[in-house]
Amino acid sequence: MNKDIRTEIFRRLQADNPNPETELNYSTPFELLIAVILSAQATDKGVNKATDKLYPVANTPESIYALGLEGLKEYIKTIGLYNSKAANIIKTCEILITEHNSEIPKDREALEALPGVGRKTANVVLNTAFGMPVMAVDTHIFRVSNRTKIATGKNVVEVEKRLVRLVPKEYLLDAHHWLILHGRYVCTARKPKCGACIIEDLCEYKSKTEY
C-alpha cells in the first residue's frame, strides 16, 4: 500500500468521524487509566457499567486505595479477571500516591512500571489523556492493519511501529480511535461488513464480503 492510498483512507475516516473518542467513560487521566486496566479481556460497555458505580464513590488514587482490596472488588466483580485487576489497581494507587504525588506520569516507562499497565494501556493513556501521537494496538487495530494492509506485522509491536511510521502525521493523533472503531463495528473479525465500508475500494483484503 502506498502513501497516497493510506492518506485517502484516513481522510475518509476523518470525514466520517471528525472527533473520534474512546467509548470508555472517564473525566480525568486517572479515571481513564483505571478504566483501561479494567478493559483487558472485557468490553467497554461492561467496564462503564462498573465504573459508573465506582467513580462517584472513589475516583482518585487515595479514595480507591482507601476502599481496600475487598471493597474495590465489590464494584468490579462483574468484570472478567476482577481479582487480579483489583490487586493491580490497589498497588498502582499506592505507587501513584507514594512516588508520583497522585499524578499520572506522562511517559511510557513510568506508566509501564505500574502494576496492570502494559505497553498498550500506557499508549492509550498517553494518546487519549495527554494527546500524544502514539499508537495503542489492540486486537481490532492489529486485525484491521493487517487485513487492509495499512500496516502489516506479525505482532502488535511490529504493527504499532509501522503505523507510527506510515500513518500520515496529520492523522496520527486520532488514528488509534478511527482504527479501533472501524474494527469494532465494520471490519469485524468473523464477517467484515465490506459492502458497508467507506474504504472498501482502497482496502487490499482479498476475501471481501457483501453486506
Secondary structure, DSSP 4 states (H G I P E B T S, - for coil): --HHHHHHHHHHHHHH-SS---SS--SSHHHHHHHHHHTTTS-HHHHHHHHHHHTTT--SHHHHHHHHHHHHHHHHTTSTTHHHHHHHHHHHHHHHHHHSTTPPPSSHHHHHTSTT--HHHHHHIIIIIT--------HHHHHHHHHHTSS--SSHHHHHHHHHHHS-HHHHHHHHHHHHHHHHHTS-SSS--GGG-TTTTT---SS----
